[in-house]
Amino acid sequence: MRLKLYLFRLLMILFIIVGVCAYLVPNTNTEGIDYDLIEVRDTGSENYHITQIQVVVNEDKISKQLSKNLLDKVINQYEGKANSLSIQMRYAEGAYSHILVAQHNYDTADTTVNMSKYFNDDR
């Protein structure tokens, strides 16, 4: 009887540990995020292309980590199509719709990200 009680307690502790670990691991999946890419313009010269993009997030709220993951996904999507990207990410509607502004240079692999000061306020 004591062995069964011990095994039951051990099993409960394992379930709690697994639950806590699952909660602490950040969600890095961007597949469930509903967003639209709007290519505003392609500028530059004959040998150097700068593509300006608006990423419109059709969600009520996303985390900073998910917005950065979505930014990485857009950067990877345009690799080889432009030398540099200028990206503005915003919510489709609502107060403080601005999420971030980023610039990425494929030649140097540098990315500059400026998160909104009012990120997710009033959401």
MMTF fields as JSON, N, C-alpha, C and O atoms, coordinates in Angstrom:
{
  "mmtfVersion": "1.0.0",
  "mmtfProducer": "UNKNOWN",
  "numBonds": 491,
  "numAtoms": 492,
  "numGroups": 123,
  "numChains": 1,
  "numModels": 1,
  "chainsPerModel": [1],
  "groupsPerChain": [123],
  "chainIdList": ["A"],
  "bondAtomList": [4, 2, 8, 6, 12, 10, 16, 14, 20, 18, 24, 22, 28, 26, 32, 30, 36, 34, 40, 38, 44, 42, 48, 46, 52, 50, 56, 54, 60, 58, 64, 62, 68, 66, 72, 70, 76, 74, 80, 78, 84, 82, 88, 86, 92, 90, 96, 94, 100, 98, 104, 102, 108, 106, 112, 110, 116, 114, 120, 118, 124, 122, 128, 126, 132, 130, 136, 134, 140, 138, 144, 142, 148, 146, 152, 150, 156, 154, 160, 158, 164, 162, 168, 166, 172, 170, 176, 174, 180, 178, 184, 182, 188, 186, 192, 190, 196, 194, 200, 198, 204, 202, 208, 206, 212, 210, 216, 214, 220, 218, 224, 222, 228, 226, 232, 230, 236, 234, 240, 238, 244, 242, 248, 246, 252, 250, 256, 254, 260, 258, 264, 262, 268, 266, 272, 270, 276, 274, 280, 278, 284, 282, 288, 286, 292, 290, 296, 294, 300, 298, 304, 302, 308, 306, 312, 310, 316, 314, 320, 318, 324, 322, 328, 326, 332, 330, 336, 334, 340, 338, 344, 342, 348, 346, 352, 350, 356, 354, 360, 358, 364, 362, 368, 366, 372, 370, 376, 374, 380, 378, 384, 382, 388, 386, 392, 390, 396, 394, 400, 398, 404, 402, 408, 406, 412, 410, 416, 414, 420, 418, 424, 422, 428, 426, 432, 430, 436, 434, 440, 438, 444, 442, 448, 446, 452, 450, 456, 454, 460, 458, 464, 462, 468, 466, 472, 470, 476, 474, 480, 478, 484, 482, 488, 486],
  "bondOrderList": [1, 1, 1, 1, 1, 1, 1, 1, 1, 1, 1, 1, 1, 1, 1, 1, 1, 1, 1, 1, 1, 1, 1, 1, 1, 1, 1, 1, 1, 1, 1, 1, 1, 1, 1, 1, 1, 1, 1, 1, 1, 1, 1, 1, 1, 1, 1, 1, 1, 1, 1, 1, 1, 1, 1, 1, 1, 1, 1, 1, 1, 1, 1, 1, 1, 1, 1, 1, 1, 1, 1, 1, 1, 1, 1, 1, 1, 1, 1, 1, 1, 1, 1, 1, 1, 1, 1, 1, 1, 1, 1, 1, 1, 1, 1, 1, 1, 1, 1, 1, 1, 1, 1, 1, 1, 1, 1, 1, 1, 1, 1, 1, 1, 1, 1, 1, 1, 1, 1, 1, 1, 1],
  "groupList": [{"groupName": "MET", "atomNameList": ["N", "CA", "C", "O"], "elementList": ["N", "C", "C", "O"], "formalChargeList": [0, 0, 0, 0], "bondAtomList": [1, 0, 2, 1, 3, 2], "bondOrderList": [1, 1, 2], "singleLetterCode": "M", "chemCompType": "L-PEPTIDE LINKING"}, {"groupName": "ARG", "atomNameList": ["N", "CA", "C", "O"], "elementList": ["N", "C", "C", "O"], "formalChargeList": [0, 0, 0, 0], "bondAtomList": [1, 0, 2, 1, 3, 2], "bondOrderList": [1, 1, 2], "singleLetterCode": "R", "chemCompType": "L-PEPTIDE LINKING"}, {"groupName": "LEU", "atomNameList": ["N", "CA", "C", "O"], "elementList": ["N", "C", "C", "O"], "formalChargeList": [0, 0, 0, 0], "bondAtomList": [1, 0, 2, 1, 3, 2], "bondOrderList": [1, 1, 2], "singleLetterCode": "L", "chemCompType": "L-PEPTIDE LINKING"}, {"groupName": "LYS", "atomNameList": ["N", "CA", "C", "O"], "elementList": ["N", "C", "C", "O"], "formalChargeList": [0, 0, 0, 0], "bondAtomList": [1, 0, 2, 1, 3, 2], "bondOrderList": [1, 1, 2], "singleLetterCode": "K", "chemCompType": "L-PEPTIDE LINKING"}, {"groupName": "TYR", "atomNameList": ["N", "CA", "C", "O"], "elementList": ["N", "C", "C", "O"], "formalChargeList": [0, 0, 0, 0], "bondAtomList": [1, 0, 2, 1, 3, 2], "bondOrderList": [1, 1, 2], "singleLetterCode": "Y", "chemCompType": "L-PEPTIDE LINKING"}, {"groupName": "PHE", "atomNameList": ["N", "CA", "C", "O"], "elementList": ["N", "C", "C", "O"], "formalChargeList": [0, 0, 0, 0], "bondAtomList": [1, 0, 2, 1, 3, 2], "bondOrderList": [1, 1, 2], "singleLetterCode": "F", "chemCompType": "L-PEPTIDE LINKING"}, {"groupName": "ILE", "atomNameList": ["N", "CA", "C", "O"], "elementList": ["N", "C", "C", "O"], "formalChargeList": [0, 0, 0, 0], "bondAtomList": [1, 0, 2, 1, 3, 2], "bondOrderList": [1, 1, 2], "singleLetterCode": "I", "chemCompType": "L-PEPTIDE LINKING"}, {"groupName": "VAL", "atomNameList": ["N", "CA", "C", "O"], "elementList": ["N", "C", "C", "O"], "formalChargeList": [0, 0, 0, 0], "bondAtomList": [1, 0, 2, 1, 3, 2], "bondOrderList": [1, 1, 2], "singleLetterCode": "V", "chemCompType": "L-PEPTIDE LINKING"}, {"groupName": "GLY", "atomNameList": ["N", "CA", "C", "O"], "elementList": ["N", "C", "C", "O"], "formalChargeList": [0, 0, 0, 0], "bondAtomList": [1, 0, 2, 1, 3, 2], "bondOrderList": [1, 1, 2], "singleLetterCode": "G", "chemCompType": "PEPTIDE LINKING"}, {"groupName": "CYS", "atomNameList": ["N", "CA", "C", "O"], "elementList": ["N", "C", "C", "O"], "formalChargeList": [0, 0, 0, 0], "bondAtomList": [1, 0, 2, 1, 3, 2], "bondOrderList": [1, 1, 2], "singleLetterCode": "C", "chemCompType": "L-PEPTIDE LINKING"}, {"groupName": "ALA", "atomNameList": ["N", "CA", "C", "O"], "elementList": ["N", "C", "C", "O"], "formalChargeList": [0, 0, 0, 0], "bondAtomList": [1, 0, 2, 1, 3, 2], "bondOrderList": [1, 1, 2], "singleLetterCode": "A", "chemCompType": "L-PEPTIDE LINKING"}, {"groupName": "PRO", "atomNameList": ["N", "CA", "C", "O"], "elementList": ["N", "C", "C", "O"], "formalChargeList": [0, 0, 0, 0], "bondAtomList": [1, 0, 2, 1, 3, 2], "bondOrderList": [1, 1, 2], "singleLetterCode": "P", "chemCompType": "L-PEPTIDE LINKING"}, {"groupName": "ASN", "atomNameList": ["N", "CA", "C", "O"], "elementList": ["N", "C", "C", "O"], "formalChargeList": [0, 0, 0, 0], "bondAtomList": [1, 0, 2, 1, 3, 2], "bondOrderList": [1, 1, 2], "singleLetterCode": "N", "chemCompType": "L-PEPTIDE LINKING"}, {"groupName": "THR", "atomNameList": ["N", "CA", "C", "O"], "elementList": ["N", "C", "C", "O"], "formalChargeList": [0, 0, 0, 0], "bondAtomList": [1, 0, 2, 1, 3, 2], "bondOrderList": [1, 1, 2], "singleLetterCode": "T", "chemCompType": "L-PEPTIDE LINKING"}, {"groupName": "GLU", "atomNameList": ["N", "CA", "C", "O"], "elementList": ["N", "C", "C", "O"], "formalChargeList": [0, 0, 0, 0], "bondAtomList": [1, 0, 2, 1, 3, 2], "bondOrderList": [1, 1, 2], "singleLetterCode": "E", "chemCompType": "L-PEPTIDE LINKING"}, {"groupName": "ASP", "atomNameList": ["N", "CA", "C", "O"], "elementList": ["N", "C", "C", "O"], "formalChargeList": [0, 0, 0, 0], "bondAtomList": [1, 0, 2, 1, 3, 2], "bondOrderList": [1, 1, 2], "singleLetterCode": "D", "chemCompType": "L-PEPTIDE LINKING"}, {"groupName": "SER", "atomNameList": ["N", "CA", "C", "O"], "elementList": ["N", "C", "C", "O"], "formalChargeList": [0, 0, 0, 0], "bondAtomList": [1, 0, 2, 1, 3, 2], "bondOrderList": [1, 1, 2], "singleLetterCode": "S", "chemCompType": "L-PEPTIDE LINKING"}, {"groupName": "HIS", "atomNameList": ["N", "CA", "C", "O"], "elementList": ["N", "C", "C", "O"], "formalChargeList": [0, 0, 0, 0], "bondAtomList": [1, 0, 2, 1, 3, 2], "bondOrderList": [1, 1, 2], "singleLetterCode": "H", "chemCompType": "L-PEPTIDE LINKING"}, {"groupName": "GLN", "atomNameList": ["N", "CA", "C", "O"], "elementList": ["N", "C", "C", "O"], "formalChargeList": [0, 0, 0, 0], "bondAtomList": [1, 0, 2, 1, 3, 2], "bondOrderList": [1, 1, 2], "singleLetterCode": "Q", "chemCompType": "L-PEPTIDE LINKING"}],
  "groupTypeList": [0, 1, 2, 3, 2, 4, 2, 5, 1, 2, 2, 0, 6, 2, 5, 6, 6, 7, 8, 7, 9, 10, 4, 2, 7, 11, 12, 13, 12, 13, 14, 8, 6, 15, 4, 15, 2, 6, 14, 7, 1, 15, 13, 8, 16, 14, 12, 4, 17, 6, 13, 18, 6, 18, 7, 7, 7, 12, 14, 15, 3, 6, 16, 3, 18, 2, 16, 3, 12, 2, 2, 15, 3, 7, 6, 12, 18, 4, 14, 8, 3, 10, 12, 16, 2, 16, 6, 18, 0, 1, 4, 10, 14, 8, 10, 4, 16, 17, 6, 2, 7, 10, 18, 17, 12, 4, 15, 13, 10, 15, 13, 13, 7, 12, 0, 16, 3, 4, 5, 12, 15, 15, 1],
  "groupIdList": [1, 2, 3, 4, 5, 6, 7, 8, 9, 10, 11, 12, 13, 14, 15, 16, 17, 18, 19, 20, 21, 22, 23, 24, 25, 26, 27, 28, 29, 30, 31, 32, 33, 34, 35, 36, 37, 38, 39, 40, 41, 42, 43, 44, 45, 46, 47, 48, 49, 50, 51, 52, 53, 54, 55, 56, 57, 58, 59, 60, 61, 62, 63, 64, 65, 66, 67, 68, 69, 70, 71, 72, 73, 74, 75, 76, 77, 78, 79, 80, 81, 82, 83, 84, 85, 86, 87, 88, 89, 90, 91, 92, 93, 94, 95, 96, 97, 98, 99, 100, 101, 102, 103, 104, 105, 106, 107, 108, 109, 110, 111, 112, 113, 114, 115, 116, 117, 118, 119, 120, 121, 122, 123],
  "secStructList": [7, 2, 2, 2, 2, 2, 2, 2, 2, 2, 2, 2, 2, 2, 2, 2, 2, 2, 2, 2, 2, 2, 2, 2, 1, 7, 7, 7, 7, 7, 6, 6, 7, 7, 3, 3, 3, 3, 3, 3, 3, 3, 3, 3, 7, 1, 1, 7, 3, 3, 3, 3, 3, 3, 3, 3, 3, 7, 1, 1, 7, 7, 7, 2, 2, 2, 2, 2, 2, 2, 2, 2, 2, 2, 2, 2, 2, 6, 5, 6, 6, 5, 1, 3, 3, 3, 3, 3, 3, 3, 3, 1, 1, 1, 1, 1, 7, 3, 3, 3, 3, 3, 3, 3, 3, 6, 6, 6, 6, 3, 3, 3, 3, 3, 3, 7, 6, 6, 6, 6, 6, 6, 7],
  "xCoordList": [0.815, 0.0, 0.868, 0.572, 1.937, 2.825, 3.513, 3.743, 3.839, 4.487, 3.556, 4.002, 2.286, 1.317, 1.166, 1.102, 1.11, 0.991, 2.25, 2.159, 3.406, 4.664, 4.709, 5.082, 4.333, 4.319, 3.312, 3.583, 2.17, 1.164, 1.707, 1.542, 2.348, 2.927, 4.035, 4.131, 4.857, 5.922, 5.349, 5.869, 4.295, 3.646, 3.044, 3.132, 2.444, 1.86, 2.958, 2.774, 4.064, 5.179, 5.711, 6.028, 5.811, 6.27, 5.313, 5.762, 4.003, 3.026, 3.152, 3.039, 3.38, 3.543, 4.806, 4.792, 5.886, 7.149, 6.991, 7.45, 6.352, 6.137, 5.254, 5.516, 4.221, 3.344, 4.059, 3.855, 4.897, 5.658, 6.652, 6.8, 7.324, 8.287, 7.587, 8.11, 6.438, 5.693, 5.252, 5.204, 4.934, 4.519, 5.697, 5.53, 6.88, 8.047, 8.706, 9.409, 8.503, 9.103, 8.328, 7.113, 9.01, 8.295, 7.743, 8.332, 6.613, 5.987, 6.682, 6.575, 7.385, 8.113, 7.461, 8.002, 6.329, 5.645, 4.902, 4.157, 5.097, 4.385, 3.305, 2.653, 3.107, 2.156, 0.722, -0.079, 0.382, -0.987, -1.294, -2.435, -0.307, -0.524, -1.102, -0.542, -2.225, -2.861, -2.277, -2.459, -1.579, -0.963, -0.978, -1.106, -0.845, -0.773, 0.533, 0.961, 1.159, 2.355, 1.946, 1.352, 2.269, 1.969, 3.292, 3.953, 3.676, 4.909, 4.604, 3.877, 5.154, 4.845, 5.562, 4.937, 6.872, 7.617, 9.001, 9.54, 9.533, 10.889, 11.701, 11.467, 12.648, 13.449, 14.903, 15.262, 15.722, 17.15, 17.623, 16.975, 18.752, 19.336, 19.248, 18.608, 19.903, 19.896, 20.57, 20.183, 21.581, 22.358, 22.005, 22.486, 21.167, 20.866, 19.38, 18.884, 18.672, 17.22, 16.853, 17.279, 16.06, 15.511, 14.01, 13.317, 13.519, 12.093, 11.465, 11.917, 10.41, 9.669, 8.411, 7.641, 8.216, 7.13, 6.346, 6.915, 5.039, 4.192, 3.696, 3.166, 3.867, 3.327, 2.126, 2.271, 0.949, -0.281, -0.738, -1.125, -0.694, -1.061, -2.554, -3.038, -3.279, -4.733, -5.145, -6.22, -4.312, -4.594, -4.92, -4.598, -5.557, -5.853, -4.594, -4.424, -3.701, -2.493, -1.476, -1.828, -0.205, 0.872, 1.983, 2.064, 2.832, 3.928, 5.107, 5.164, 6.032, 7.241, 8.034, 8.572, 8.105, 8.86, 8.228, 8.941, 6.901, 6.245, 6.408, 6.531, 6.41, 6.608, 8.026, 8.223, 9.011, 10.379, 10.504, 11.222, 9.81, 9.833, 9.183, 9.653, 8.099, 7.439, 8.351, 8.398, 9.069, 10.038, 11.112, 11.459, 11.64, 12.643, 12.086, 12.791, 10.826, 10.192, 10.099, 10.346, 9.745, 9.661, 11.052, 11.22, 12.045, 13.421, 13.89, 14.505, 13.612, 14.001, 13.244, 13.791, 11.997, 11.166, 11.695, 11.567, 12.281, 12.766, 14.249, 14.799, 14.895, 16.321, 16.539, 15.869, 17.479, 17.774, 16.922, 17.216, 15.866, 14.998, 15.32, 14.92, 16.037, 16.393, 17.726, 18.155, 18.374, 19.605, 19.318, 20.086, 18.197, 17.859, 16.335, 15.616, 15.863, 14.427, 14.171, 14.958, 13.081, 12.563, 11.161, 10.279, 10.966, 9.732, 9.013, 9.618, 7.734, 6.877, 5.837, 5.125, 5.75, 4.765, 3.735, 4.077, 2.461, 1.39, 0.192, 0.055, -0.677, -1.945, -2.898, -2.777, -3.834, -4.797, -5.7, -6.118, -6.003, -6.895, -6.605, -5.873, -7.189, -7.082, -6.123, -5.345, -6.206, -5.319, -3.888, -3.655, -2.95, -1.524, -1.254, -0.727, -1.615, -1.496, -0.055, 0.223, 0.864, 2.263, 2.946, 2.849, 3.628, 4.345, 5.845, 6.495, 6.399, 7.834, 8.181, 7.39, 9.371, 9.976, 11.354, 12.094, 11.687, 12.97, 13.617, 12.939, 14.935, 15.721, 16.663, 17.3, 16.732, 17.634, 18.471, 17.946, 19.774, 20.698, 21.22, 21.888, 20.916, 21.349, 22.852, 23.441, 23.484, 24.919, 25.728, 26.723, 25.313, 26.039, 25.332, 25.875, 24.139, 23.317, 22.971, 22.77, 22.904, 22.543, 21.045, 20.461, 20.443, 19.037, 18.899, 19.391, 18.23, 17.935, 16.436, 15.64, 16.055, 14.639, 14.322, 14.995, 13.301, 12.805, 11.375, 10.446, 11.212, 9.883, 9.136, 9.74, 7.834, 7.007, 7.051, 7.056, 7.082, 7.062, 5.732, 5.67, 4.674, 3.332, 2.901, 1.715, 3.877, 3.582, 2.491, 2.651, 1.411, 0.263, -0.462, -1.192, -0.283, -1.096, -2.547, -2.817, -3.453, -4.889, -5.33, -6.234, -4.729, -5.139, -5.653, -6.051],
  "yCoordList": [-1.189, 0.0, 1.267, 2.24, 1.227, 2.386, 2.605, 3.744, 1.526, 1.64, 2.306, 3.147, 1.955, 2.575, 4.061, 4.883, 4.4, 5.798, 6.568, 7.699, 5.964, 6.59, 6.808, 7.889, 5.794, 5.917, 6.966, 7.71, 7.033, 8.034, 9.446, 10.325, 9.662, 10.969, 11.327, 12.47, 10.354, 10.582, 10.958, 11.853, 10.286, 10.576, 11.987, 12.697, 12.386, 13.728, 14.791, 15.829, 14.552, 15.496, 15.633, 16.739, 14.521, 14.564, 15.367, 16.14, 15.202, 15.971, 17.463, 18.284, 17.811, 19.22, 19.795, 20.914, 19.038, 19.499, 19.701, 20.708, 18.761, 18.881, 20.087, 20.811, 20.313, 21.463, 22.783, 23.714, 22.87, 24.1, 24.339, 25.469, 23.303, 23.451, 23.887, 24.731, 23.335, 23.727, 25.181, 25.872, 25.648, 27.039, 27.99, 29.096, 27.58, 28.459, 28.549, 29.523, 27.569, 27.585, 28.581, 28.444, 29.587, 30.597, 30.025, 29.127, 30.552, 30.138, 30.863, 32.084, 30.126, 30.735, 30.436, 30.809, 29.782, 29.44, 30.656, 31.299, 30.976, 32.096, 31.618, 32.435, 30.313, 29.77, 30.186, 30.342, 30.368, 30.707, 32.185, 32.579, 33.023, 34.461, 34.857, 34.534, 35.558, 36.045, 37.418, 38.366, 37.528, 38.795, 38.946, 37.97, 40.186, 40.509, 41.244, 42.077, 40.934, 41.654, 42.596, 42.177, 43.872, 44.863, 45.473, 46.161, 45.215, 45.783, 47.205, 47.425, 48.158, 49.556, 50.041, 50.561, 49.867, 50.269, 49.626, 49.221, 49.555, 49.056, 50.234, 50.699, 50.715, 51.868, 51.472, 50.327, 52.399, 52.145, 52.379, 53.064, 51.803, 51.977, 50.653, 49.697, 50.637, 49.436, 48.26, 47.109, 48.55, 47.496, 47.276, 46.326, 48.151, 48.038, 48.304, 49.38, 47.325, 47.444, 47.507, 46.671, 48.505, 48.649, 48.415, 49.144, 47.427, 47.112, 47.573, 47.215, 48.378, 48.845, 48.013, 47.855, 47.481, 46.528, 46.952, 47.423, 46.78, 46.91, 45.516, 44.798, 45.14, 43.884, 44.266, 44.914, 43.864, 44.192, 42.948, 41.954, 43.009, 41.873, 41.948, 42.938, 40.917, 40.874, 40.189, 39.592, 40.27, 39.675, 40.801, 41.963, 40.451, 41.443, 41.833, 42.989, 40.849, 41.115, 40.01, 38.831, 40.393, 39.405, 39.861, 41.036, 38.928, 39.233, 39.835, 39.767, 40.416, 40.958, 39.852, 40.045, 38.684, 37.569, 37.108, 36.839, 37.015, 36.598, 37.649, 37.302, 38.929, 39.959, 39.875, 40.08, 39.576, 39.417, 38.166, 38.177, 37.088, 35.872, 36.117, 35.617, 36.892, 37.231, 38.1, 37.939, 39.013, 39.853, 38.978, 39.181, 38.017, 37.098, 36.314, 36.075, 35.919, 35.173, 36.033, 35.542, 37.303, 38.205, 38.44, 38.451, 38.628, 38.828, 37.618, 37.776, 36.426, 35.207, 35.071, 34.571, 35.51, 35.403, 36.286, 35.921, 37.43, 38.357, 38.201, 38.979, 37.226, 37.018, 36.705, 35.843, 37.412, 37.233, 38.086, 38.189, 38.707, 39.552, 41.03, 41.84, 41.385, 42.787, 42.829, 41.838, 43.987, 44.177, 44.652, 44.394, 45.351, 45.929, 45.988, 46.171, 45.83, 45.919, 47.028, 47.244, 47.714, 48.652, 48.144, 48.113, 47.745, 47.056, 47.839, 48.239, 48.048, 48.633, 47.573, 47.086, 47.215, 46.236, 46.966, 47.74, 46.698, 47.346, 46.417, 45.47, 46.718, 46.0, 46.551, 47.704, 45.735, 46.16, 47.267, 48.139, 47.24, 48.256, 48.457, 47.685, 49.5, 49.748, 50.874, 51.337, 51.3, 52.348, 51.833, 50.652, 52.709, 52.356, 51.143, 50.129, 51.261, 50.117, 49.814, 48.724, 50.747, 50.571, 49.544, 49.653, 48.558, 47.534, 47.786, 47.904, 47.869, 48.072, 48.61, 48.532, 49.152, 49.556, 48.902, 48.946, 48.299, 47.598, 47.852, 48.061, 47.829, 47.896, 46.693, 46.387, 46.026, 44.874, 45.033, 45.326, 44.837, 44.892, 43.477, 42.91, 42.907, 41.537, 41.435, 40.386, 42.51, 42.464, 42.331, 41.606, 43.017, 42.963, 42.097, 41.862, 41.625, 40.817, 41.571, 40.96, 42.897, 43.725, 44.014, 44.291, 43.944, 44.29, 45.269, 45.023, 46.371, 47.356, 47.327, 47.501, 47.106, 47.006, 48.057, 48.144, 48.846, 49.829, 49.454, 49.652, 48.908, 48.539, 49.807, 50.785, 49.775, 50.907, 51.104, 50.139, 52.334, 52.673, 52.257, 51.943, 52.254, 51.933, 50.527, 50.266, 49.624, 48.263, 47.614, 47.464, 47.241, 46.552, 47.358, 46.775, 48.672, 49.482, 49.464, 49.454, 49.459, 49.473, 48.331, 48.512, 47.192, 46.025, 44.954, 43.884],
  "zCoordList": [0.0, 0.0, 0.0, -0.692, 0.788, 0.825, -0.514, -0.921, -1.191, -2.49, -3.493, -4.274, -3.492, -4.397, -4.091, -5.005, -2.827, -2.437, -2.843, -3.32, -2.658, -3.056, -4.57, -5.027, -5.346, -6.802, -7.263, -8.206, -6.618, -6.952, -6.713, -7.559, -5.577, -5.269, -6.264, -6.71, -6.601, -7.565, -8.931, -9.599, -9.34, -10.606, -10.606, -11.607, -9.504, -9.392, -9.454, -10.09, -8.819, -8.857, -10.276, -10.713, -11.001, -12.388, -13.26, -14.107, -13.071, -13.839, -13.547, -14.457, -12.312, -11.94, -12.576, -13.087, -12.544, -13.139, -14.635, -15.174, -15.312, -16.761, -17.066, -18.026, -16.271, -16.472, -16.297, -17.076, -15.279, -15.037, -16.167, -16.632, -16.605, -17.699, -18.989, -19.717, -19.275, -20.469, -20.383, -21.401, -19.197, -19.012, -19.171, -19.686, -18.738, -18.773, -20.136, -20.409, -20.999, -22.325, -23.187, -23.335, -23.761, -24.541, -25.833, -26.434, -26.248, -27.497, -28.642, -28.761, -29.476, -30.585, -31.928, -32.968, -31.927, -33.152, -33.681, -32.942, -34.944, -35.551, -36.51, -37.16, -36.609, -37.575, -37.272, -38.194, -36.002, -35.645, -35.703, -35.46, -36.018, -36.047, -37.399, -38.447, -37.363, -38.58, -38.902, -38.137, -40.025, -40.407, -41.92, -42.658, -42.364, -43.79, -44.057, -43.257, -45.176, -45.615, -46.738, -47.731, -46.567, -47.588, -48.02, -47.243, -49.271, -49.785, -50.217, -51.186, -49.505, -49.761, -51.011, -51.935, -51.031, -52.226, -52.23, -51.2, -53.414, -53.614, -54.142, -55.258, -53.349, -53.755, -53.837, -53.561, -54.21, -54.32, -55.735, -56.526, -56.032, -57.364, -58.124, -57.687, -59.258, -60.082, -59.382, -59.581, -58.56, -57.913, -56.445, -55.828, -55.882, -54.454, -54.242, -54.577, -53.687, -53.514, -52.038, -51.242, -51.689, -50.343, -50.453, -51.162, -49.77, -49.805, -48.502, -47.415, -48.631, -47.467, -47.329, -48.276, -46.124, -45.883, -44.651, -43.666, -44.72, -43.543, -43.176, -44.024, -41.932, -41.422, -40.568, -39.532, -41.006, -40.293, -39.547, -40.161, -38.223, -37.374, -37.097, -36.548, -37.471, -37.313, -36.02, -35.947, -35.016, -33.716, -32.74, -32.99, -31.635, -30.614, -29.858, -29.471, -29.647, -28.857, -29.115, -29.145, -29.303, -29.381, -28.448, -28.09, -28.059, -27.138, -27.904, -29.132, -27.17, -27.788, -28.47, -29.561, -27.818, -28.398, -29.71, -30.677, -29.755, -30.998, -32.087, -33.262, -31.718, -32.738, -33.302, -34.499, -32.461, -32.948, -33.817, -34.817, -33.442, -34.259, -35.614, -36.636, -35.616, -36.882, -37.739, -38.958, -37.114, -37.835, -38.469, -39.632, -37.732, -38.286, -39.468, -40.448, -39.373, -40.46, -41.727, -42.828, -41.574, -42.721, -43.308, -44.528, -42.446, -42.918, -43.716, -44.771, -43.233, -43.953, -45.266, -46.249, -45.289, -46.492, -47.629, -48.797, -47.306, -48.325, -48.632, -49.412, -48.044, -48.301, -49.775, -50.343, -50.387, -51.798, -52.713, -53.904, -52.186, -53.005, -52.855, -53.691, -51.802, -51.555, -50.823, -50.232, -50.87, -50.116, -48.7, -47.773, -48.552, -47.262, -47.122, -48.104, -45.897, -45.605, -44.6, -43.678, -44.786, -43.805, -43.467, -44.326, -42.204, -41.821, -40.73, -39.735, -40.927, -39.896, -39.547, -40.425, -38.259, -37.811, -36.956, -36.062, -37.256, -36.512, -36.427, -37.201, -35.459, -35.364, -36.412, -36.825, -36.834, -37.845, -37.321, -38.083, -36.028, -35.475, -34.0, -33.379, -33.459, -32.031, -31.692, -32.525, -30.436, -29.944, -29.88, -29.626, -30.108, -30.084, -30.973, -30.517, -32.221, -33.127, -33.52, -34.019, -33.31, -33.697, -32.783, -31.561, -33.355, -32.591, -32.644, -31.605, -33.855, -33.992, -35.364, -36.304, -35.456, -36.723, -36.75, -35.767, -37.882, -37.98, -39.331, -40.337, -39.332, -40.554, -40.545, -39.537, -41.686, -41.804, -43.065, -44.139, -42.922, -44.036, -44.265, -43.4, -45.432, -45.725, -45.947, -45.69, -46.422, -46.69, -45.403, -45.37, -44.355, -43.084, -42.045, -40.966, -42.355, -41.443, -40.156, -39.107, -40.244, -39.097, -39.113, -40.16, -37.938, -37.78, -36.624, -35.523, -36.887, -35.86, -35.608, -36.531, -34.354, -33.997, -32.945, -31.918, -33.206, -32.245, -31.876, -32.658, -30.668, -30.182, -29.781, -29.341, -29.937, -29.547, -28.037, -27.273, -27.631, -26.204, -25.586, -24.397, -26.384, -25.896, -26.31, -26.512, -26.433, -26.889, -26.034, -24.822, -26.656, -26.048, -24.968, -24.166, -24.923, -24.004, -24.481, -25.682, -23.55, -23.811, -24.719, -25.535, -24.599, -25.382, -24.463, -24.923]
}
